[in-house]
Amino acid sequence: MRFTLTEFTVRLAPLCMATLFGVTLPGVSHAQKLTFSTEDLGAAPAAAEIRIEPGPAEAAIEQEVRSTDYSMVQAIAMNDGLAAARLLDSEFTWIDRDGRGRTKPDLVNRMSVLSAGPEANLFVHGYGRVALVTGTHRLTPDNAEALFARVWVHQPSGWRLLLYQETAKPDSTLHDADYLTAGAQSPEPCDNPCRSLPYKALSADAQEIITSFMAGERAAFEDDAEAVSRILGDDLLFVSPDGAQPMDKAQRLAAIRKLRNAGQVELPPAVASIAVWVFGNAAIMSADQESRFGEMLHATRVWAKRDGRWQLSFSQQTLVQ
């Protein structure tokens, strides 16, 4: 579900209301962070989730996310590290248009590096304890247009910004905007991420998410749009690393069918590192991936559990320059 930030009245897309903003109230423990490196020793139990029925409470939560996000933008504009620090999660990461990652300690004393031009096309997308703010703005000093995503999570202390990612048209040209292709007559094999990953999930939810992720990548590689459709949420927003306009579910499936009709296959980038945070019925995935041409990509994905299945609701990739 999406809300436009430029309207006073909340506008609701025709999606299932029961999936929106199932929020944990203050006092619930910190949500579980799950990384898939074998060096991890474990994580705290996942926080309980309290579902809020459709109605005035949803609008109040949307307003709270909108207000918090605006406060963050103002703190950046004023280079107010103290105000920003209160709104950043301890594991906050900013992925800039060049794909470089910076952490909270890197930024609190120089918030001005996040500055950009006025924001447009702002939407809030609700996924239970996760809220996603998307839009466009222009970057300095070259006035380049960028698509951005800010991923907020509801903690006991309130909404905190976990990830902030920007994607602009890269200086170098990607080999193919449809995630790089190989001829269908002799396609390269897809092991990672289609059939295996060099990581081990530490919870049942994390394993289900990884299983869905791998199944989706395998289905895309095999040009099986029908199988991909079951894994993609109806509210999908897909941002490719070429900085083009985001695709919805229908457009993403059409791109896969186009490859099949052209006798091509889609070879997804191999996963080099990955982390997943699970927040009840929502999860955030952050991954570094490498194409067969040696191009590095950073990807942020949001997953939502609906009718017992984890579906991909948001995906954004940024080319590492």
C-alpha beads as a LAMMPS data file, in Angstrom:
LAMMPS data file: protein, C-alpha beads

321 atoms
320 bonds

1 atom types
1 bond types

-500.0 500.0 xlo xhi
-500.0 500.0 ylo yhi
-500.0 500.0 zlo zhi

Masses

1 110.0

Atoms # bond

1 1 1 0.000 0.000 0.000
2 1 1 1.277 3.466 -0.849
3 1 1 0.508 6.905 0.524
4 1 1 1.396 10.079 -1.323
5 1 1 3.176 12.565 0.895
6 1 1 2.005 15.551 -1.113
7 1 1 -1.669 15.165 -0.254
8 1 1 -3.388 16.080 2.965
9 1 1 -5.814 13.188 2.594
10 1 1 -4.454 9.629 2.688
11 1 1 -4.792 7.951 -0.700
12 1 1 -5.075 4.154 -0.588
13 1 1 -4.094 1.886 -3.473
14 1 1 -6.433 -1.084 -4.064
15 1 1 -4.416 -3.615 -2.082
16 1 1 -5.304 -5.794 0.855
17 1 1 -5.775 -3.525 3.855
18 1 1 -4.820 -6.269 6.279
19 1 1 -1.209 -6.149 5.097
20 1 1 -0.638 -2.512 6.058
21 1 1 1.255 -1.290 9.109
22 1 1 0.956 -4.147 11.612
23 1 1 3.010 -2.286 14.185
24 1 1 4.686 -3.339 17.419
25 1 1 3.869 -0.961 20.233
26 1 1 6.601 0.680 22.369
27 1 1 8.161 -1.619 24.915
28 1 1 8.628 -4.590 22.576
29 1 1 12.187 -5.869 22.279
30 1 1 14.523 -4.960 19.396
31 1 1 13.803 -6.877 16.210
32 1 1 16.059 -9.727 15.248
33 1 1 18.944 -9.112 12.895
34 1 1 20.015 -12.182 10.980
35 1 1 23.162 -12.329 8.908
36 1 1 24.183 -15.431 7.069
37 1 1 27.905 -15.424 7.753
38 1 1 29.130 -18.543 9.540
39 1 1 30.976 -16.315 12.031
40 1 1 27.706 -15.112 13.573
41 1 1 27.035 -16.380 17.055
42 1 1 23.291 -15.801 17.055
43 1 1 20.681 -13.130 17.579
44 1 1 17.981 -12.079 19.995
45 1 1 14.487 -13.575 19.636
46 1 1 12.241 -11.871 17.109
47 1 1 9.917 -9.227 18.489
48 1 1 6.231 -9.990 18.852
49 1 1 3.922 -8.205 16.436
50 1 1 0.560 -6.623 17.182
51 1 1 -1.674 -6.193 14.168
52 1 1 -3.698 -2.990 13.882
53 1 1 -7.051 -3.243 12.143
54 1 1 -7.767 -0.919 9.192
55 1 1 -9.072 2.429 10.297
56 1 1 -7.911 5.675 11.914
57 1 1 -4.898 3.988 13.528
58 1 1 -3.364 3.337 10.097
59 1 1 -3.625 6.983 9.107
60 1 1 -2.050 7.981 12.422
61 1 1 0.889 5.632 11.855
62 1 1 1.342 6.878 8.285
63 1 1 1.381 10.431 9.612
64 1 1 3.983 9.443 12.201
65 1 1 6.274 7.956 9.532
66 1 1 5.788 11.000 7.331
67 1 1 6.626 13.375 10.183
68 1 1 9.690 11.380 11.256
69 1 1 11.001 11.189 7.709
70 1 1 10.539 14.951 7.272
71 1 1 12.482 15.542 10.501
72 1 1 15.308 13.440 9.102
73 1 1 15.367 15.427 5.857
74 1 1 15.465 18.680 7.840
75 1 1 18.337 17.408 10.014
76 1 1 20.298 16.569 6.861
77 1 1 19.580 19.985 5.319
78 1 1 20.734 21.761 8.488
79 1 1 23.745 19.447 8.970
80 1 1 22.357 18.714 12.446
81 1 1 24.207 15.566 13.446
82 1 1 22.665 15.453 16.921
83 1 1 19.093 15.511 15.612
84 1 1 19.922 12.992 12.902
85 1 1 21.646 10.626 15.317
86 1 1 18.445 10.299 17.335
87 1 1 16.623 9.064 14.224
88 1 1 19.274 6.693 12.865
89 1 1 19.328 3.026 13.778
90 1 1 22.607 1.839 15.287
91 1 1 23.148 -0.273 12.144
92 1 1 22.229 2.496 9.714
93 1 1 23.917 2.413 6.293
94 1 1 23.776 4.955 3.481
95 1 1 24.417 3.660 -0.060
96 1 1 25.202 6.623 -2.284
97 1 1 24.755 6.840 -6.069
98 1 1 28.231 5.315 -6.575
99 1 1 27.282 2.301 -4.483
100 1 1 29.557 3.244 -1.584
101 1 1 28.309 2.349 1.879
102 1 1 28.724 4.601 4.917
103 1 1 27.682 3.851 8.478
104 1 1 26.151 5.959 11.237
105 1 1 29.539 6.860 12.847
106 1 1 30.777 7.957 9.401
107 1 1 27.930 10.419 8.973
108 1 1 26.699 11.924 12.251
109 1 1 29.324 14.670 12.204
110 1 1 28.901 15.477 8.516
111 1 1 25.280 14.992 7.594
112 1 1 25.678 17.485 4.764
113 1 1 27.082 14.737 2.510
114 1 1 23.529 13.338 2.326
115 1 1 22.149 16.655 1.090
116 1 1 20.234 16.717 -2.181
117 1 1 17.766 18.903 -4.021
118 1 1 14.025 19.126 -3.322
119 1 1 12.244 15.788 -3.194
120 1 1 9.375 14.767 -5.475
121 1 1 7.138 11.763 -6.123
122 1 1 7.214 10.852 -2.444
123 1 1 5.373 7.759 -1.255
124 1 1 5.204 5.785 1.969
125 1 1 4.828 2.024 1.628
126 1 1 3.726 0.131 4.744
127 1 1 4.949 -3.379 5.635
128 1 1 4.033 -3.927 9.266
129 1 1 6.949 -2.762 11.406
130 1 1 8.808 -1.624 8.282
131 1 1 8.025 1.557 6.341
132 1 1 9.594 2.448 3.018
133 1 1 9.798 6.038 1.744
134 1 1 10.589 6.363 -1.971
135 1 1 10.958 9.328 -4.293
136 1 1 13.277 11.302 -6.534
137 1 1 15.674 14.186 -6.021
138 1 1 18.639 15.799 -7.747
139 1 1 22.174 15.324 -6.521
140 1 1 24.898 17.917 -6.236
141 1 1 27.051 19.150 -7.838
142 1 1 25.982 17.828 -11.254
143 1 1 22.197 18.065 -10.756
144 1 1 21.810 14.388 -11.650
145 1 1 18.393 12.887 -10.954
146 1 1 18.382 9.977 -8.518
147 1 1 15.799 7.532 -7.216
148 1 1 16.015 7.085 -3.457
149 1 1 14.652 4.729 -0.836
150 1 1 14.662 5.235 2.928
151 1 1 13.841 2.128 4.957
152 1 1 12.417 2.813 8.429
153 1 1 11.916 0.240 11.180
154 1 1 9.738 0.555 14.278
155 1 1 11.838 0.119 17.424
156 1 1 10.796 0.499 21.089
157 1 1 12.052 4.087 20.891
158 1 1 10.095 4.866 17.730
159 1 1 10.793 4.831 13.989
160 1 1 14.490 4.597 13.127
161 1 1 16.170 4.839 9.715
162 1 1 18.015 1.621 8.866
163 1 1 18.906 2.007 5.181
164 1 1 19.092 4.924 2.755
165 1 1 19.946 4.137 -0.860
166 1 1 20.223 6.216 -4.028
167 1 1 20.340 5.048 -7.641
168 1 1 21.251 7.355 -10.529
169 1 1 22.238 6.718 -14.112
170 1 1 25.786 5.321 -13.864
171 1 1 28.691 6.926 -15.676
172 1 1 29.547 3.596 -17.270
173 1 1 26.995 1.727 -19.373
174 1 1 25.611 -1.532 -18.039
175 1 1 25.925 -4.421 -20.447
176 1 1 22.158 -4.847 -20.348
177 1 1 19.444 -3.068 -18.401
178 1 1 17.609 -6.380 -17.944
179 1 1 20.290 -7.690 -15.587
180 1 1 22.723 -8.934 -18.212
181 1 1 21.921 -11.681 -20.689
182 1 1 23.513 -14.687 -22.303
183 1 1 22.429 -16.589 -25.395
184 1 1 19.783 -19.212 -24.726
185 1 1 21.609 -21.810 -26.862
186 1 1 24.514 -22.101 -24.419
187 1 1 23.629 -20.198 -21.239
188 1 1 26.112 -20.010 -18.424
189 1 1 25.069 -22.066 -15.395
190 1 1 23.426 -20.288 -12.478
191 1 1 24.545 -21.832 -9.205
192 1 1 24.801 -18.751 -6.966
193 1 1 22.154 -17.383 -6.375
194 1 1 19.827 -19.801 -8.196
195 1 1 20.647 -22.990 -6.285
196 1 1 23.059 -22.185 -3.483
197 1 1 24.419 -19.375 -1.342
198 1 1 27.582 -19.464 0.761
199 1 1 25.620 -18.576 3.905
200 1 1 23.440 -20.293 6.454
201 1 1 20.213 -18.816 7.780
202 1 1 19.864 -18.660 11.552
203 1 1 16.058 -18.831 11.814
204 1 1 13.097 -20.436 10.074
205 1 1 11.858 -17.080 8.737
206 1 1 15.274 -16.212 7.376
207 1 1 15.494 -19.591 5.656
208 1 1 12.055 -19.111 4.091
209 1 1 13.107 -15.694 2.776
210 1 1 16.333 -17.087 1.341
211 1 1 14.408 -19.961 -0.246
212 1 1 11.981 -17.505 -1.874
213 1 1 14.848 -15.286 -3.041
214 1 1 16.699 -18.199 -4.659
215 1 1 13.498 -19.535 -6.237
216 1 1 12.798 -16.123 -7.745
217 1 1 16.301 -15.772 -9.153
218 1 1 16.137 -19.304 -10.578
219 1 1 12.733 -18.668 -12.147
220 1 1 13.959 -15.434 -13.746
221 1 1 17.023 -17.274 -15.090
222 1 1 14.740 -19.920 -16.588
223 1 1 12.427 -17.240 -18.045
224 1 1 9.558 -18.649 -15.984
225 1 1 7.435 -15.543 -15.521
226 1 1 4.605 -17.540 -13.932
227 1 1 6.881 -18.828 -11.152
228 1 1 8.326 -15.342 -10.660
229 1 1 4.801 -13.967 -10.361
230 1 1 4.100 -16.099 -7.285
231 1 1 7.132 -14.659 -5.497
232 1 1 6.575 -11.013 -6.409
233 1 1 4.066 -9.029 -4.367
234 1 1 1.271 -7.272 -6.226
235 1 1 2.709 -4.000 -4.866
236 1 1 6.194 -4.642 -6.273
237 1 1 8.476 -1.681 -6.976
238 1 1 11.615 -2.726 -8.881
239 1 1 14.486 -0.255 -9.388
240 1 1 17.197 -1.461 -11.773
241 1 1 20.827 -0.287 -11.559
242 1 1 20.594 1.727 -14.782
243 1 1 18.612 4.443 -13.002
244 1 1 15.545 3.998 -15.214
245 1 1 12.022 4.542 -13.906
246 1 1 10.906 1.853 -11.444
247 1 1 8.947 -1.121 -12.726
248 1 1 5.808 -2.532 -11.169
249 1 1 4.976 -6.242 -11.101
250 1 1 3.373 -6.313 -14.534
251 1 1 6.323 -4.486 -16.111
252 1 1 8.852 -6.754 -14.409
253 1 1 7.052 -9.867 -15.649
254 1 1 6.792 -8.363 -19.141
255 1 1 10.573 -7.830 -19.158
256 1 1 11.119 -11.500 -18.295
257 1 1 8.703 -12.640 -21.010
258 1 1 10.462 -10.351 -23.495
259 1 1 13.745 -12.131 -22.823
260 1 1 12.076 -15.515 -23.296
261 1 1 10.527 -14.422 -26.589
262 1 1 13.910 -13.128 -27.760
263 1 1 15.583 -16.446 -26.960
264 1 1 17.677 -14.977 -24.153
265 1 1 18.110 -15.820 -20.501
266 1 1 18.666 -13.575 -17.512
267 1 1 21.812 -14.358 -15.512
268 1 1 21.422 -12.840 -12.041
269 1 1 24.480 -11.463 -10.258
270 1 1 26.112 -13.816 -7.759
271 1 1 25.748 -12.933 -4.083
272 1 1 29.017 -11.943 -2.396
273 1 1 27.537 -10.963 0.975
274 1 1 24.043 -10.749 2.405
275 1 1 22.213 -9.764 5.581
276 1 1 18.570 -10.014 6.581
277 1 1 16.666 -8.253 9.356
278 1 1 13.330 -9.863 10.268
279 1 1 10.600 -7.701 11.832
280 1 1 7.565 -9.905 12.344
281 1 1 5.815 -10.171 8.970
282 1 1 8.304 -7.909 7.209
283 1 1 11.986 -8.315 6.449
284 1 1 14.802 -6.286 4.922
285 1 1 17.568 -7.793 2.823
286 1 1 20.841 -6.049 2.020
287 1 1 23.238 -7.706 -0.411
288 1 1 26.388 -7.123 -2.432
289 1 1 26.311 -8.939 -5.767
290 1 1 28.683 -9.384 -8.722
291 1 1 27.713 -9.827 -12.358
292 1 1 29.487 -12.182 -14.736
293 1 1 31.210 -9.093 -16.176
294 1 1 32.734 -8.221 -12.784
295 1 1 30.343 -5.329 -12.100
296 1 1 29.460 -4.957 -8.424
297 1 1 25.922 -4.087 -7.353
298 1 1 24.416 -3.219 -3.999
299 1 1 20.825 -4.341 -3.555
300 1 1 18.181 -3.531 -0.951
301 1 1 15.046 -5.676 -0.857
302 1 1 11.915 -5.587 1.297
303 1 1 9.938 -8.782 1.876
304 1 1 6.411 -9.152 3.251
305 1 1 4.801 -12.319 4.603
306 1 1 1.287 -12.678 3.227
307 1 1 -0.955 -15.733 3.494
308 1 1 1.982 -17.662 4.938
309 1 1 4.349 -16.852 2.040
310 1 1 7.257 -14.421 1.832
311 1 1 6.929 -12.173 -1.218
312 1 1 9.281 -9.561 -2.646
313 1 1 7.677 -6.113 -2.412
314 1 1 10.634 -3.835 -3.164
315 1 1 14.000 -4.194 -4.864
316 1 1 16.561 -1.489 -5.618
317 1 1 20.030 -1.955 -7.099
318 1 1 22.878 0.536 -7.330
319 1 1 25.966 -0.028 -9.474
320 1 1 29.212 0.268 -7.500
321 1 1 31.425 2.673 -9.446

Bonds

1 1 1 2
2 1 2 3
3 1 3 4
4 1 4 5
5 1 5 6
6 1 6 7
7 1 7 8
8 1 8 9
9 1 9 10
10 1 10 11
11 1 11 12
12 1 12 13
13 1 13 14
14 1 14 15
15 1 15 16
16 1 16 17
17 1 17 18
18 1 18 19
19 1 19 20
20 1 20 21
21 1 21 22
22 1 22 23
23 1 23 24
24 1 24 25
25 1 25 26
26 1 26 27
27 1 27 28
28 1 28 29
29 1 29 30
30 1 30 31
31 1 31 32
32 1 32 33
33 1 33 34
34 1 34 35
35 1 35 36
36 1 36 37
37 1 37 38
38 1 38 39
39 1 39 40
40 1 40 41
41 1 41 42
42 1 42 43
43 1 43 44
44 1 44 45
45 1 45 46
46 1 46 47
47 1 47 48
48 1 48 49
49 1 49 50
50 1 50 51
51 1 51 52
52 1 52 53
53 1 53 54
54 1 54 55
55 1 55 56
56 1 56 57
57 1 57 58
58 1 58 59
59 1 59 60
60 1 60 61
61 1 61 62
62 1 62 63
63 1 63 64
64 1 64 65
65 1 65 66
66 1 66 67
67 1 67 68
68 1 68 69
69 1 69 70
70 1 70 71
71 1 71 72
72 1 72 73
73 1 73 74
74 1 74 75
75 1 75 76
76 1 76 77
77 1 77 78
78 1 78 79
79 1 79 80
80 1 80 81
81 1 81 82
82 1 82 83
83 1 83 84
84 1 84 85
85 1 85 86
86 1 86 87
87 1 87 88
88 1 88 89
89 1 89 90
90 1 90 91
91 1 91 92
92 1 92 93
93 1 93 94
94 1 94 95
95 1 95 96
96 1 96 97
97 1 97 98
98 1 98 99
99 1 99 100
100 1 100 101
101 1 101 102
102 1 102 103
103 1 103 104
104 1 104 105
105 1 105 106
106 1 106 107
107 1 107 108
108 1 108 109
109 1 109 110
110 1 110 111
111 1 111 112
112 1 112 113
113 1 113 114
114 1 114 115
115 1 115 116
116 1 116 117
117 1 117 118
118 1 118 119
119 1 119 120
120 1 120 121
121 1 121 122
122 1 122 123
123 1 123 124
124 1 124 125
125 1 125 126
126 1 126 127
127 1 127 128
128 1 128 129
129 1 129 130
130 1 130 131
131 1 131 132
132 1 132 133
133 1 133 134
134 1 134 135
135 1 135 136
136 1 136 137
137 1 137 138
138 1 138 139
139 1 139 140
140 1 140 141
141 1 141 142
142 1 142 143
143 1 143 144
144 1 144 145
145 1 145 146
146 1 146 147
147 1 147 148
148 1 148 149
149 1 149 150
150 1 150 151
151 1 151 152
152 1 152 153
153 1 153 154
154 1 154 155
155 1 155 156
156 1 156 157
157 1 157 158
158 1 158 159
159 1 159 160
160 1 160 161
161 1 161 162
162 1 162 163
163 1 163 164
164 1 164 165
165 1 165 166
166 1 166 167
167 1 167 168
168 1 168 169
169 1 169 170
170 1 170 171
171 1 171 172
172 1 172 173
173 1 173 174
174 1 174 175
175 1 175 176
176 1 176 177
177 1 177 178
178 1 178 179
179 1 179 180
180 1 180 181
181 1 181 182
182 1 182 183
183 1 183 184
184 1 184 185
185 1 185 186
186 1 186 187
187 1 187 188
188 1 188 189
189 1 189 190
190 1 190 191
191 1 191 192
192 1 192 193
193 1 193 194
194 1 194 195
195 1 195 196
196 1 196 197
197 1 197 198
198 1 198 199
199 1 199 200
200 1 200 201
201 1 201 202
202 1 202 203
203 1 203 204
204 1 204 205
205 1 205 206
206 1 206 207
207 1 207 208
208 1 208 209
209 1 209 210
210 1 210 211
211 1 211 212
212 1 212 213
213 1 213 214
214 1 214 215
215 1 215 216
216 1 216 217
217 1 217 218
218 1 218 219
219 1 219 220
220 1 220 221
221 1 221 222
222 1 222 223
223 1 223 224
224 1 224 225
225 1 225 226
226 1 226 227
227 1 227 228
228 1 228 229
229 1 229 230
230 1 230 231
231 1 231 232
232 1 232 233
233 1 233 234
234 1 234 235
235 1 235 236
236 1 236 237
237 1 237 238
238 1 238 239
239 1 239 240
240 1 240 241
241 1 241 242
242 1 242 243
243 1 243 244
244 1 244 245
245 1 245 246
246 1 246 247
247 1 247 248
248 1 248 249
249 1 249 250
250 1 250 251
251 1 251 252
252 1 252 253
253 1 253 254
254 1 254 255
255 1 255 256
256 1 256 257
257 1 257 258
258 1 258 259
259 1 259 260
260 1 260 261
261 1 261 262
262 1 262 263
263 1 263 264
264 1 264 265
265 1 265 266
266 1 266 267
267 1 267 268
268 1 268 269
269 1 269 270
270 1 270 271
271 1 271 272
272 1 272 273
273 1 273 274
274 1 274 275
275 1 275 276
276 1 276 277
277 1 277 278
278 1 278 279
279 1 279 280
280 1 280 281
281 1 281 282
282 1 282 283
283 1 283 284
284 1 284 285
285 1 285 286
286 1 286 287
287 1 287 288
288 1 288 289
289 1 289 290
290 1 290 291
291 1 291 292
292 1 292 293
293 1 293 294
294 1 294 295
295 1 295 296
296 1 296 297
297 1 297 298
298 1 298 299
299 1 299 300
300 1 300 301
301 1 301 302
302 1 302 303
303 1 303 304
304 1 304 305
305 1 305 306
306 1 306 307
307 1 307 308
308 1 308 309
309 1 309 310
310 1 310 311
311 1 311 312
312 1 312 313
313 1 313 314
314 1 314 315
315 1 315 316
316 1 316 317
317 1 317 318
318 1 318 319
319 1 319 320
320 1 320 321
